[in-house]
């Protein structure tokens, strides 16, 4: 929500579309909907009316790693949008679904489905973003600064993290 501009921006998990509403004091009216071309994002199969359970966007038995829009953070002149994709290697993914995956195959799926973040302008144009290494691409924007966590030793289980912050730079 951009209170100064009286705008509400909405993106749903399974639909790469940026909806813009005029807020109108709690009576929102749709102004535009623009498709977002996210690299590697593939929409999931839909459900019939009445078949979906609350907060469920896929059937975990047939689609355990769905593509999903995970976060939309407002920043200067746009948004940081985080999303995950389905696994790229279809054969490896099929083996996983059939419970025939190897440990290396599972690691590959985890690597392929790691969250990705892009800069999205108000016209739904997508631009790449360079981030420092962080734990699960977990960042938060607080007062125009980015905050993120990093494990002391990557690849090892940790209960303590170091929290960093930095200024966002737009080129």
Beta strands, then each sheet from edge to edge (+ up, - down):
strand 1: 7-12
strand 2: 15-22
strand 3: 29-35
strand 4: 68-75
strand 5: 78-84
strand 6: 116-120
strand 7: 126-128
strand 8: 139-142
strand 9: 145-151
strand 10: 161-167
sheet 1: 1+ 2- 3+
sheet 2: 4+ 5- 6+ 7-
sheet 3: 8+ 9- 10+
end
